[in-house]
């Protein structure tokens, strides 16, 4: 075991410096050159020229008559082939994002200066591999109606990919895989958020509305891949490979403006007449321009898109009636009049913040229902900058930055006042540099550096309002991050205050990526090998109930100041520091051989190895529930929150058979094993291993750690709901924020645990499909796809009450444990 650990460590430290991964947005042109008898022609000169930029690559066919030009940017290319005593053959070929294009040529005897122009429709049949998916072209992207101009809404055009109607958090699935199993790539660099496991650009804000957009006018095209080759790892779902437009030798630009309002919209069910029509106003506008800085050498592309919108939320919420209707159960004035007590001064102060509700405005039978119809608003700005530099025929450089910034206010609870809506402040960035080196006809090397950053704060709109000055109450909360109105729950009404799950800060989530891949052509083999090192991190904070929560059984108890007392149901309060500095390093290597074993049969063979190290916290502020040992903190009995799984070899195999050799009928089959890198949020969340208390004062065993983060369940006597909590000199706070949490038999706590034998999940996939060209531009594909998840993560409560014994499994050994969220394979 010690030797294996040393070997793994050396691999982790050294191999990333040698060679790194092959995922790319670039395509490849391959072909075979023959004479009229079918004999191959070696050493034929092949010239491949980009029609838009003038970039030209020259190479020779090998002894098998084969040539391959990998790492070509999407676009149209002029392929010219010359050989002594044969006419020159020329044809136009369109290269799509991450797609191999076959451009064979049959030479005709004649003089070299005679040109044979090959014309015809480029086949849509895939004859070189078994990868499923396809390309969404720029024409489709621009011309298809697209709600919100979000490219993700086009993913459903590809078989096997589904998106939840309306989009939102984790809404894309592929062939039954989990929603965070998808791999997003922008111009060959990583676009995956390490915490959420989602795309960085177009990731969601408060209610699932994208917090940024990659402008559609910036997308050249994008490609989806399922059952992918060994070039790709980390995620067994769909690979979404986005190619950004580049400048050309001609200046091109666009400008647009989209507007939508409520004039032609039908009323929402909850917005009947005679209520005012709910608000709807959208402004979406942008521009793009691209062209040469130095012709045939240096090109630029720029785009900007802005969004300004306002959308109403017609929905009936339950709020106390603020006029007398003769019912103390629902009316504040009636409850005050009926109270056989002196109304509680703190309750009267809090009651001021219920908006006016005359009763029976939304229902003739339910006086508390009312439609406040608060507006969601969004300000969003997005930009793309890309530069391409063609130093010479052998060296090409490209860099780009994609940036989005937004401020969203959205209703994500049944808010009773506009300041209780939630706000998301978001900055998203994807940056990359690509360097392509072509030393000769058979070798191409591409090195890439990628960086993505997702910075987001989600909090109630009133989060920066000190309760003492804004609301006249002393909550005891002095941390400015946790300012705002506390959650006041009065049954049966919706609660007063903002969403108690916030604040949630990921400030930021980042990924650094170092990539290098090599392509080599030899005979009928087209080989790619390389790897990747990535370093993900998250500066994470989530303070659920950080502003505190107070509960009342009914309106009359609220007026009297009688906090709910049964079963520690008076309220909740988070104590302790929840900020965690998390990292997730990983490394992967691959080799892929596309072997043309016959003129019409290609065999795809690949092997990949991925190593994802355990999540680490900079100050070891993670602890695990380990049955038989107790609550063990990292650095104090365990070296990591779960073990490193080094047995992650994933083979890939596929075959593509061009049945009649004409590129019109192809049978394809393949299989793959793809390992899954976890997202940080799988383990670190509102109820994760980041919030397991481990200190001696927390009442746990062995109690040798220093984590003392608790979400306390408070009894009525732990909450000061009296007039002394009114803000002013000598006030006494509602909550004692210095209270020390402690777990016991009478005060049980919830814990999270991870199996000490946790293994890396993986998915085994296989497919069989037939593609048949029916007519020009029409292809029928019929296929079968199978997936089988193995060692997937599952959650269960390992301390569930046993009806047979009448006891909890941990009742004797750990009597302080209640619910357990235990992760295992």
C-alpha positions in Angstrom: 0.0 0.0 0.0 2.9 2.4 0.8 4.6 1.7 -2.5 1.4 2.3 -4.4 0.9 5.6 -2.6 4.4 6.7 -3.5 3.9 5.7 -7.2 0.5 7.5 -7.4 2.0 10.6 -5.8 4.9 10.6 -8.3 2.5 10.2 -11.2 0.4 13.1 -9.9 3.4 15.4 -9.5 5.5 14.5 -12.6 3.3 13.3 -15.4 1.3 16.5 -15.8 4.6 18.2 -16.7 5.1 15.8 -19.5 1.9 15.7 -21.5 -1.6 16.7 -20.9 -5.6 16.2 -22.5 -7.1 16.1 -26.0 -10.5 17.6 -25.8 -10.8 20.3 -28.4 -13.2 22.4 -30.4 -11.1 21.8 -33.5 -11.8 19.4 -36.3 -9.8 17.1 -38.6 -9.6 16.4 -42.3 -8.3 12.9 -43.3 -8.3 11.1 -46.6 -6.7 8.5 -48.8 -5.3 9.3 -52.3 -5.5 6.6 -55.0 -5.1 6.2 -58.7 -8.0 5.0 -61.0 -7.1 1.3 -60.3 -7.4 1.9 -56.5 -3.7 1.7 -55.8 -2.5 4.2 -53.2 -0.3 7.2 -54.1 2.4 7.9 -51.6 4.1 11.3 -51.2 1.3 13.2 -52.8 1.4 16.9 -51.9 -1.7 18.0 -49.9 -2.5 21.6 -49.3 -5.3 22.6 -46.9 -6.2 26.3 -46.9 -8.7 28.1 -44.7 -10.9 30.1 -47.1 -11.6 32.9 -44.6 -8.2 33.5 -43.0 -5.8 32.2 -45.6 -4.0 29.9 -43.1 -2.5 27.1 -45.1 -1.1 23.7 -44.0 0.9 21.5 -46.4 1.6 17.8 -45.9 2.4 14.6 -47.7 0.5 11.3 -48.0 2.3 8.4 -46.3 3.1 5.0 -47.7 -0.5 3.9 -47.2 -1.7 6.9 -49.3 -3.2 8.4 -46.1 -3.0 12.0 -44.9 -4.4 13.7 -41.8 -4.7 17.3 -40.8 -5.9 17.6 -37.2 -6.4 20.7 -35.1 -8.2 22.7 -37.7 -10.5 25.5 -36.6 -14.1 25.2 -37.8 -14.7 26.7 -41.2 -14.5 26.0 -44.9 -11.2 24.7 -46.4 -9.9 24.3 -49.9 -8.1 20.9 -50.2 -5.7 20.7 -53.1 -3.8 17.4 -53.9 -0.9 17.1 -56.4 1.1 14.1 -57.6 3.5 13.7 -60.6 1.7 12.6 -63.8 -1.8 13.3 -62.3 -4.2 16.2 -62.6 -4.4 18.4 -59.5 -7.6 17.6 -57.5 -9.3 20.4 -55.6 -12.4 20.2 -53.3 -14.1 22.4 -50.7 -14.5 20.8 -47.3 -16.4 22.2 -44.3 -14.9 21.4 -40.9 -17.2 21.4 -38.0 -16.6 21.6 -34.2 -14.6 18.5 -33.1 -15.6 16.4 -36.1 -13.5 14.3 -38.4 -14.2 14.8 -42.1 -13.1 12.3 -44.8 -11.9 13.8 -48.0 -10.6 11.0 -50.2 -9.3 11.7 -53.7 -9.0 9.5 -56.8 -6.4 11.0 -59.1 -6.8 11.2 -62.9 -3.7 10.9 -65.2 -2.7 14.2 -66.7 -0.6 17.2 -66.3 -0.2 18.7 -62.8 -1.3 22.1 -64.1 -4.7 20.6 -65.1 -7.2 21.0 -62.3 -10.0 18.6 -61.5 -12.6 20.3 -59.4 -14.6 17.9 -57.1 -18.0 19.3 -56.3 -21.0 17.8 -54.5 -22.7 17.8 -51.1 -20.5 16.9 -48.2 -21.9 13.8 -46.6 -23.6 14.0 -43.2 -22.7 10.4 -42.5 -20.1 9.6 -39.9 -17.8 7.0 -41.3 -14.8 7.3 -38.9 -16.0 6.6 -35.4 -18.9 5.5 -33.3 -19.4 8.7 -31.3 -23.0 9.7 -31.0 -24.3 13.3 -31.3 -23.9 15.9 -34.0 -23.4 19.5 -34.8 -25.7 22.5 -34.3 -24.7 24.8 -37.1 -24.4 28.6 -36.9 -27.4 28.8 -39.3 -29.5 26.8 -36.9 -28.3 28.7 -33.9 -29.2 32.1 -35.4 -32.4 31.2 -37.2 -34.3 28.8 -34.9 -36.7 30.5 -32.4 -34.9 30.3 -29.1 -36.4 31.4 -25.8 -34.0 33.6 -23.9 -31.3 33.1 -26.5 -29.8 30.4 -24.4 -27.8 27.8 -26.4 -28.7 25.1 -23.9 -32.3 25.1 -25.2 -30.9 23.7 -28.5 -29.4 20.7 -26.9 -32.6 18.8 -27.1 -32.2 18.7 -30.9 -29.7 16.0 -30.5 -30.9 12.4 -29.7 -30.5 11.3 -26.1 -30.2 14.8 -24.6 -33.1 16.2 -22.6 -33.6 19.5 -20.7 -36.3 20.1 -18.1 -38.9 22.5 -19.5 -38.0 26.0 -18.5 -34.4 25.1 -17.7 -32.9 25.9 -14.3 -30.4 24.3 -12.0 -29.1 20.9 -13.2 -31.7 20.6 -16.0 -29.8 18.8 -18.7 -29.5 15.0 -18.8 -28.1 12.6 -21.4 -29.2 9.0 -21.9 -30.3 8.7 -18.3 -27.1 10.0 -16.7 -27.2 12.4 -13.8 -27.6 16.1 -14.4 -24.0 17.0 -13.2 -22.4 14.4 -15.5 -22.2 16.7 -18.5 -19.0 18.2 -19.8 -18.9 21.7 -21.2 -16.0 22.9 -23.3 -15.5 26.3 -24.8 -12.9 26.5 -27.6 -11.2 23.4 -26.1 -10.9 24.7 -22.5 -12.9 23.6 -19.5 -16.2 25.4 -18.8 -17.3 23.3 -15.8 -17.9 24.8 -12.3 -16.0 22.6 -9.8 -18.6 23.2 -7.0 -21.9 22.9 -8.9 -20.7 20.6 -11.7 -22.5 22.9 -14.2 -21.5 25.1 -17.1 -19.8 28.3 -15.9 -21.2 30.4 -18.7 -25.0 30.3 -18.7 -25.0 28.9 -15.2 -28.1 29.8 -13.1 -28.9 32.6 -10.8 -31.6 32.6 -8.1 -34.5 30.7 -9.6 -32.7 28.9 -12.5 -32.6 31.9 -14.8 -29.2 32.0 -16.5 -27.0 34.5 -14.7 -24.9 35.0 -17.8 -25.3 34.2 -21.5 -22.8 33.2 -24.2 -24.1 35.5 -27.0 -25.4 33.4 -29.9 -23.7 35.7 -32.4 -20.4 34.6 -30.8 -21.0 30.9 -31.4 -19.6 29.5 -34.7 -21.4 26.2 -33.9 -21.5 23.6 -31.2 -21.2 19.9 -31.1 -22.6 17.2 -28.7 -20.9 13.9 -28.1 -22.1 10.8 -26.3 -20.1 7.6 -26.0 -17.1 9.7 -26.7 -13.5 8.6 -27.4 -10.7 8.5 -24.9 -9.9 12.2 -25.5 -12.7 12.9 -23.0 -13.0 11.9 -19.3 -14.4 13.1 -16.0 -18.0 13.1 -17.1 -20.0 10.1 -18.6 -22.8 12.3 -19.9 -22.9 14.5 -23.0 -19.9 16.6 -24.1 -21.1 20.0 -25.2 -18.3 21.5 -27.3 -18.7 25.1 -28.2 -16.7 26.8 -30.9 -16.3 30.6 -30.7 -16.2 32.6 -34.0 -12.9 34.0 -35.2 -12.1 37.0 -37.3 -11.4 36.6 -41.0 -9.8 38.6 -43.8 -13.1 40.4 -44.3 -14.8 42.6 -41.7 -18.2 41.2 -40.7 -20.5 42.4 -38.0 -24.0 42.2 -36.6 -26.3 44.2 -34.4 -29.7 43.2 -33.0 -32.4 44.2 -30.6 -35.2 42.0 -29.2 -38.2 43.3 -27.3 -41.1 41.6 -25.6 -43.9 43.0 -23.5 -47.2 42.0 -22.0 -49.4 43.5 -24.8 -50.0 40.2 -26.5 -49.5 37.8 -23.5 -52.4 35.9 -22.0 -53.1 36.4 -18.4 -51.5 34.1 -15.8 -54.0 31.9 -14.0 -53.2 33.8 -10.8 -53.6 37.2 -12.5 -57.4 37.3 -13.4 -59.3 40.4 -14.2 -59.9 43.0 -12.7 -56.3 42.8 -11.3 -53.8 44.9 -13.1 -51.9 42.9 -15.8 -48.7 41.4 -14.5 -45.5 43.1 -15.7 -43.5 41.7 -18.6 -40.8 43.7 -20.2 -37.7 42.4 -22.0 -34.9 44.2 -23.7 -32.1 42.1 -25.2 -29.6 43.8 -27.5 -26.1 43.3 -28.8 -23.5 43.6 -31.4 -20.5 41.7 -32.9 -17.7 42.5 -35.2 -14.7 40.6 -36.5 -12.0 41.1 -39.0 -8.2 41.4 -39.7 -5.7 43.4 -37.8 -3.0 42.1 -40.1 -4.3 40.3 -43.2 -3.6 36.5 -43.2 -1.9 36.9 -39.8 -3.8 38.5 -36.9 -7.5 38.5 -36.5 -10.0 39.8 -33.9 -13.6 39.0 -32.9 -15.6 41.0 -30.4 -19.2 40.7 -29.2 -21.4 42.2 -26.5 -24.9 41.3 -25.4 -27.1 43.1 -22.7 -30.3 42.0 -21.0 -32.7 44.2 -19.1 -36.0 42.6 -18.0 -38.8 42.8 -15.6 -41.2 39.9 -15.0 -44.1 39.8 -12.6 -44.9 37.0 -10.1 -48.7 36.7 -10.0 -49.2 34.2 -7.2 -51.4 34.0 -4.2 -49.6 34.0 -0.9 -51.0 33.8 2.6 -50.5 36.9 4.7 -52.4 38.1 7.8 -55.3 40.4 7.2 -54.5 44.0 8.4 -58.1 45.2 8.9 -60.8 44.0 11.2 -63.0 41.3 9.7 -64.2 39.7 13.0 -61.8 36.8 12.9 -58.8 36.8 15.3 -57.4 33.7 13.7 -56.4 35.6 10.6 -56.7 39.3 11.3 -54.0 41.2 13.2 -56.5 43.9 14.6 -58.9 41.2 15.6 -56.2 39.1 17.3 -55.1 42.2 19.3 -58.6 42.9 20.4 -59.2 39.2 21.4 -56.0 38.8 23.2 -56.5 38.4 27.0 -53.1 40.0 27.6 -51.0 43.0 26.9 -49.9 42.7 23.3 -46.2 41.9 23.1 -44.3 45.1 22.1 -41.9 43.1 19.9 -44.7 41.4 18.1 -46.4 44.8 17.4 -43.2 46.1 16.0 -42.7 43.1 13.7 -46.4 43.2 12.6 -45.7 46.6 11.0 -43.8 44.9 8.2 -46.8 42.9 7.0 -48.1 44.6 3.8 -51.7 45.9 3.8 -54.1 43.0 3.2 -57.8 44.0 3.4 -58.9 40.4 3.1 -60.7 38.4 0.5 -58.8 40.0 -2.4 -58.0 36.8 -4.2 -60.7 34.4 -2.9 -64.2 34.8 -1.6 -63.5 32.0 1.0 -59.9 32.5 2.0 -59.4 36.0 3.4 -55.6 35.7 3.8 -54.8 35.0 0.1 -53.5 38.0 -1.7 -51.5 38.5 -4.9 -48.7 41.0 -4.3 -47.2 40.3 -7.7 -43.6 41.5 -6.9 -41.4 41.9 -10.0 -38.3 39.9 -10.9 -35.7 42.2 -12.4 -32.5 41.4 -14.2 -29.5 43.4 -15.4 -27.1 41.4 -17.4 -24.0 42.2 -19.5 -22.0 39.7 -21.5 -18.9 40.0 -23.7 -16.5 37.9 -25.8 -13.1 38.9 -27.0 -11.0 36.6 -29.2 -7.7 37.0 -31.0 -6.1 34.6 -33.5 -2.5 34.9 -34.6 -0.9 32.9 -37.4 2.8 33.3 -36.8 3.7 31.0 -39.7 2.6 27.8 -41.3 3.8 25.8 -38.2 2.6 28.0 -35.3 -0.8 29.3 -34.6 -2.0 31.0 -31.4 -5.5 31.8 -30.2 -6.8 33.4 -27.0 -10.3 34.3 -25.9 -12.1 35.5 -22.8 -15.9 35.1 -22.2 -17.3 37.2 -19.5 -20.8 37.7 -18.0 -22.0 39.9 -15.2 -25.5 40.2 -13.8 -27.6 41.3 -10.9 -30.9 39.4 -10.5 -33.8 40.0 -8.1 -36.2 37.1 -8.1 -38.9 35.6 -5.9 -37.8 32.2 -4.8 -40.1 31.9 -1.7 -43.7 33.1 -1.1 -42.4 36.5 -0.2 -44.6 38.9 1.9 -42.7 42.1 1.0 -40.4 43.1 -1.9 -37.3 43.3 0.2 -37.7 39.6 1.0 -37.0 38.6 -2.6 -33.6 37.1 -3.2 -30.7 38.7 -5.1 -27.9 37.0 -7.1 -24.8 39.0 -7.8 -22.8 37.0 -10.4 -19.6 37.2 -12.4 -18.6 34.4 -14.8 -15.4 34.1 -16.7 -13.9 31.6 -19.1 -10.4 32.3 -20.4 -8.2 30.2 -22.6 -5.0 30.3 -24.7 -4.3 27.7 -27.4 -1.0 27.1 -29.1 -0.8 24.7 -32.1 2.5 23.6 -33.5 2.8 21.5 -36.7 6.5 20.4 -37.1 5.7 18.1 -40.1 3.2 16.2 -42.1 2.6 13.6 -39.5 2.8 15.4 -36.2 0.7 18.1 -34.6 1.0 19.4 -31.0 -1.6 21.6 -29.3 -1.0 23.1 -25.8 -3.7 24.9 -23.9 -4.2 26.8 -20.7 -7.7 27.3 -19.4 -9.1 29.2 -16.5 -12.7 29.6 -15.4 -14.2 31.5 -12.5 -17.8 31.6 -11.2 -18.2 34.3 -8.5 -21.7 34.5 -7.0 -23.4 35.8 -3.9 -27.1 34.9 -3.2 -28.9 36.7 -0.4 -32.2 38.4 0.4 -32.5 41.9 -1.0 -32.4 43.3 2.6 -29.3 41.4 3.5 -27.3 44.6 4.0 -29.9 46.2 6.3 -29.0 46.1 10.0 -32.2 44.9 11.7 -31.6 47.4 14.6 -31.7 50.4 12.3 -33.9 49.1 9.5 -36.6 47.3 11.5 -36.1 48.5 15.1 -35.3 45.0 16.5 -32.2 43.7 18.1 -31.6 40.2 16.7 -28.2 39.8 18.3 -26.7 39.1 14.9 -23.6 41.4 14.5 -22.0 39.7 11.4 -22.8 42.0 8.5 -23.0 39.0 6.2 -26.1 37.9 8.2 -27.9 41.2 8.4 -31.5 41.3 7.3 -34.9 40.4 8.7 -35.0 37.1 10.6 -37.5 34.4 9.5 -40.7 34.8 11.5 -43.0 31.8 10.9 -46.6 32.2 12.1 -48.8 29.2 11.3 -50.7 29.0 8.9 -49.3 32.0 7.0 -46.3 32.3 4.7 -43.3 33.4 6.7 -42.0 37.0 7.1 -38.4 37.5 6.0 -36.1 36.5 3.2 -35.2 33.0 2.2 -33.6 31.4 5.3 -31.4 29.2 3.1 -29.3 32.2 2.2 -26.7 33.6 2.2 -24.9 31.3 -0.2 -21.5 32.5 -1.3 -19.2 30.8 -3.9 -16.7 33.6 -4.1 -15.3 32.3 -6.3 -15.3 28.8 -7.7 -12.3 28.4 -10.0 -10.6 25.8 -12.2 -7.1 26.0 -13.6 -6.4 23.7 -16.5 -3.1 22.8 -18.2 -3.5 20.8 -21.4 -1.3 19.3 -24.1 -2.2 16.8 -26.8 -0.3 15.2 -29.7 -1.6 13.9 -33.0 0.5 11.5 -35.1 -0.4 9.8 -38.4 1.4 6.6 -39.4 0.2 4.4 -42.2 -3.5 3.7 -41.6 -3.2 4.7 -37.9 -4.2 8.1 -36.6 -3.0 8.3 -33.1 -3.7 10.9 -30.4 -2.3 11.0 -26.9 -2.0 13.4 -24.1 -3.6 14.4 -20.8 -4.7 17.1 -18.5 -4.0 18.6 -15.1 -6.8 20.6 -13.5 -7.1 22.3 -10.1 -10.6 23.2 -8.9 -11.4 25.3 -5.9 -14.3 26.9 -4.1 -14.4 29.7 -1.5 -17.7 28.5 0.0 -20.1 29.9 2.7 -23.7 28.9 3.3 -25.4 30.2 6.5 -28.9 28.6 6.6 -30.7 30.1 9.5 -27.8 32.5 10.1 -30.3 35.4 10.6 -32.3 33.2 12.9 -35.8 31.8 12.9 -38.7 32.2 15.4 -41.9 30.1 15.2 -45.4 30.7 16.5 -48.3 28.2 16.5 -50.9 30.8 15.5 -51.6 34.5 15.2 -52.9 35.0 18.7 -49.8 33.4 20.2 -47.8 35.8 18.0 -49.6 38.8 19.4 -49.2 37.5 22.9 -45.5 36.8 22.3 -45.8 33.0 23.1 -43.1 31.4 21.1 -43.8 27.8 20.1 -42.4 25.5 22.8 -42.9 21.9 21.9 -40.1 19.6 20.7 -37.5 22.4 20.4 -39.7 24.0 17.8 -39.3 27.6 18.9 -36.8 28.4 16.3 -33.4 27.9 14.7 -30.1 29.6 14.7 -26.8 28.9 13.0 -23.7 29.4 15.1 -20.1 29.0 14.1 -18.1 29.9 10.9 -19.3 28.0 7.8 -16.7 29.4 5.4 -14.7 26.7 3.8 -11.7 27.0 1.4 -11.9 23.9 -0.7 -9.8 22.3 -3.5 -10.2 19.4 -5.9 -7.1 18.5 -7.9 -7.2 15.9 -10.7 -5.1 14.5 -13.5 -5.9 12.4 -16.6 -4.1 10.7 -19.5 -5.3 9.1 -22.7 -4.2 7.4 -25.9 -6.6 7.0 -28.9 -5.9 5.1 -32.1 -8.3 5.4 -35.1 -7.1 2.6 -37.2 -8.4 2.2 -40.8 -8.1 -1.6 -41.0 -9.8 -1.7 -44.4 -10.8 0.9 -46.9 -14.3 1.0 -45.5 -13.8 -0.1 -41.9 -12.3 2.1 -39.1 -11.5 0.7 -35.7 -11.4 3.1 -32.7 -9.3 1.9 -29.8 -8.6 4.0 -26.7 -7.5 3.9 -23.1 -7.9 6.6 -20.5 -6.8 7.0 -16.9 -8.3 9.6 -14.5 -7.2 10.3 -11.0 -9.3 12.7 -8.9 -7.8 13.4 -5.5 -10.1 13.9 -2.4 -11.6 17.2 -1.7 -9.4 19.2 0.8 -10.1 22.1 3.0 -7.3 24.6 3.7 -7.8 24.5 7.5 -9.0 20.9 7.8 -12.5 22.1 8.6 -14.2 18.9 7.4 -15.2 15.9 9.6 -16.6 12.5 8.8 -19.1 10.3 10.7 -17.3 6.9 10.7 -19.3 4.1 12.4 -17.3 2.6 15.2 -15.1 5.6 15.5 -17.4 8.6 15.9 -17.0 12.1 14.4 -13.4 12.2 13.1 -11.9 15.5 11.8 -9.5 15.6 8.9 -6.0 16.0 10.3 -7.0 14.4 13.6 -7.4 10.7 12.9 -7.9 10.7 9.1 -5.9 12.2 6.3 -8.7 12.9 3.9 -12.5 13.0 4.0 -12.6 9.9 1.7 -9.9 7.6 0.2 -8.1 8.1 -3.1 -9.3 5.6 -5.7 -6.5 4.9 -8.1 -8.1 2.1 -10.1 -9.7 4.3 -12.7 -8.7 2.8 -16.1 -11.3 3.3 -18.8 -11.1 1.5 -22.1 -12.9 2.7 -25.2 -13.7 0.7 -28.4 -15.7 1.4 -31.5 -16.0 0.5 -35.1 -17.5 2.3 -38.1 -18.3 0.2 -41.2 -19.1 2.0 -44.5 -21.0 -1.0 -45.8 -20.8 -0.2 -49.6 -17.8 2.1 -49.4 -19.8 5.1 -50.8 -20.4 6.9 -47.5 -24.2 6.5 -47.6 -24.8 3.5 -45.4 -22.8 3.1 -42.2 -23.1 0.6 -39.3 -21.4 1.7 -36.1 -21.0 0.1 -32.7 -19.0 0.8 -29.6 -18.6 0.7 -25.9 -16.9 2.7 -23.1 -16.2 2.9 -19.4 -16.1 6.5 -18.2 -15.3 7.5 -14.6 -17.0 10.4 -12.9 -15.3 13.2 -11.1 -17.5 14.3 -8.1 -18.6 17.9 -7.7 -17.6 19.5 -4.5 -21.3 20.1 -3.6 -21.7 16.3 -3.4 -20.0 16.5 0.0 -20.0 20.1 1.0 -23.4 21.7 1.3 -25.9 22.9 3.9 -26.0 19.5 5.5 -22.6 18.2 4.5 -19.4 17.1 6.1 -18.4 20.8 6.4 -21.0 21.2 9.2 -20.2 18.2 11.4 -19.2 19.5 14.8 -16.1 17.7 16.2 -15.0 19.7 19.3 -15.1 18.5 22.9 -17.7 21.1 23.8 -20.0 19.8 21.1 -20.7 16.7 23.0 -19.5 14.3 20.3 -17.0 11.5 20.6 -14.0 11.4 20.5 -14.3 15.2 20.6 -10.7 15.9 19.7 -11.4 18.3 16.8 -12.1 22.0 16.6 -15.2 22.4 14.5 -18.1 23.9 16.4 -20.6 24.8 13.6 -24.2 24.1 14.5 -27.7 24.7 13.3 -29.4 24.9 16.7 -33.0 24.0 17.3 -34.1 26.4 20.0 -36.7 26.1 22.7 -38.9 29.0 23.7 -36.8 29.8 26.7 -33.8 30.3 24.5 -35.5 33.1 22.5 -36.0 36.5 24.0 -39.3 37.5 22.4 -40.0 40.5 24.7 -40.0 44.2 24.5 -36.4 44.3 25.7 -35.4 43.2 22.1 -36.6 46.4 20.6 -33.5 48.2 19.3 -32.2 51.0 21.6 -29.9 51.6 24.5 -29.7 48.6 26.8 -31.7 46.3 24.5 -31.4 42.5 24.9 -31.0 40.4 21.7 -33.6 38.0 20.5 -30.9 35.4 19.9 -27.9 34.6 22.0 -25.4 34.2 19.1 -22.6 33.3 21.6 -24.4 30.1 22.6 -22.3 27.0 22.4 -23.9 24.2 20.5 -23.8 20.8 22.1 -25.3 17.4 21.1 -26.8 15.1 23.7 -29.5 12.5 24.2 -32.0 15.3 24.8 -30.6 17.5 22.1 -29.7 15.2 19.2 -27.9 16.5 16.1 -27.9 15.6 12.4 -24.6 14.5 10.8 -23.2 13.7 7.4 -21.0 10.7 6.7 -19.0 9.3 3.8 -18.1 5.6 3.5 -14.4 5.0 4.3 -14.4 2.6 1.4 -15.8 5.1 -1.2 -14.9 4.3 -4.8 -15.0 6.5 -7.9 -18.3 6.0 -9.7 -18.3 5.1 -13.4 -20.7 4.4 -16.2 -20.5 1.5 -18.7 -22.0 2.5 -22.0 -22.6 0.7 -25.3 -24.4 1.5 -28.6 -25.3 0.1 -32.0 -26.6 2.3 -34.7 -27.1 2.6 -38.5 -26.9 5.7 -40.6 -28.5 5.8 -44.0 -28.5 8.7 -46.4 -32.1 9.0 -47.9 -31.6 12.1 -50.0 -29.5 15.2 -50.2 -29.4 16.8 -46.7 -31.4 13.9 -45.3 -30.0 11.2 -43.1 -31.9 8.6 -41.1 -30.2 7.2 -38.0 -31.6 4.3 -36.0 -29.7 3.2 -32.9 -29.7 1.6 -29.5 -27.9 3.1 -26.5 -27.3 1.4 -23.2 -25.9 2.8 -20.0 -25.2 1.1 -16.7 -24.1 3.1 -13.7 -21.7 1.3 -11.3 -20.6 2.5 -7.8 -22.7 5.6 -8.2 -23.1 7.7 -5.0 -26.2 7.1 -3.0 -27.5 8.8 0.2 -29.2 7.0 3.0 -29.9 7.5 6.7 -27.9 4.8 8.5 -29.5 5.7 11.8 -33.1 5.0 10.8 -35.4 3.8 13.6 -35.6 0.0 13.7 -39.3 -1.1 14.3 -38.2 -4.6 15.1 -35.9 -3.6 18.0 -37.6 -0.3 18.9 -34.2 1.4 18.9 -32.0 3.6 16.8 -28.8 1.7 15.5 -26.6 4.4 17.1 -28.8 4.7 20.2 -26.3 3.2 22.5 -23.0 4.1 21.0 -23.8 7.6 19.8 -27.0 8.7 21.5 -26.5 12.3 20.4 -26.9 11.4 16.7 -30.3 11.8 15.0 -30.6 11.9 11.1 -27.5 10.8 9.2 -26.9 11.6 5.5 -24.5 8.8 4.6 -22.8 8.7 1.2 -21.8 5.3 -0.2 -21.5 3.4 -3.4 
